[in-house]
Amino acid sequence: MAAATAELIRAAEAGDLSRAQAAVDAGAAVEGRGESGSSPMHYACEFGHITLVEWLHAQGAAINAATCIRSWD
């Protein structure tokens, strides 16, 4: 996993929008996946970071993406 995408995932977990923006500026993939198969959007939703969810969606992240565990539909 690319370092920028890993940073975006950590920012999504923390709800840190400025850190997420910096990660995307550094080349992070908004649809990138962590080791668990979860995307930054999954983490932002899981931890209730609504502003980050909205921002990720505006950047093109899917709001109904499946994980390796199950679909969100």
C-alpha positions in Angstrom: 0.0 0.0 0.0 1.3 3.4 -0.9 2.5 5.6 1.9 0.1 8.4 1.0 -2.9 6.1 1.0 -1.9 4.7 4.3 -1.7 8.3 5.6 -5.2 9.0 4.2 -6.5 6.0 6.0 -5.0 7.1 9.3 -6.4 10.6 8.8 -9.9 9.1 8.1 -9.7 7.1 11.3 -8.8 10.2 13.2 -11.2 12.5 11.4 -8.4 14.9 10.5 -9.5 16.7 7.3 -6.4 18.8 6.8 -4.2 15.6 7.1 -6.5 13.9 4.6 -6.2 16.8 2.2 -2.4 16.7 2.4 -2.4 12.9 1.8 -4.6 13.3 -1.3 -2.3 16.2 -2.5 0.6 13.7 -2.0 -1.0 11.2 -4.3 -3.2 9.1 -2.0 -6.0 7.2 -3.7 -9.4 8.0 -2.2 -10.5 4.5 -3.2 -7.4 3.0 -1.8 -7.7 0.0 0.6 -5.9 -0.8 3.8 -4.7 -4.3 4.9 -8.2 -5.1 6.0 -9.7 -4.2 2.7 -11.4 -1.1 4.1 -11.2 2.2 2.3 -10.8 5.7 3.9 -14.5 6.2 3.5 -15.2 3.0 5.6 -13.0 4.3 8.4 -14.5 7.8 8.3 -18.0 6.4 8.5 -17.1 3.9 11.2 -15.8 6.6 13.5 -18.6 9.1 12.7 -16.4 11.8 10.9 -19.2 13.3 8.8 -17.2 16.2 7.5 -14.6 13.8 6.3 -17.2 11.5 4.8 -18.6 14.4 2.8 -15.2 15.6 1.7 -14.2 12.0 0.6 -17.4 11.7 -1.4 -16.7 15.1 -3.1 -13.3 13.7 -4.0 -14.9 10.7 -5.7 -14.9 8.1 -3.0 -17.8 5.6 -3.3 -20.4 5.8 -0.5 -21.5 2.2 -1.0 -18.2 0.4 -1.4 -17.9 -3.2 -0.3 -15.2 -4.5 2.0 -13.8 -8.0 1.9 -16.2 -8.8 4.7 -19.5 -7.7 3.2 -21.3 -5.1 1.0 -22.7 -1.9 2.5 -25.7 -2.0 0.3 
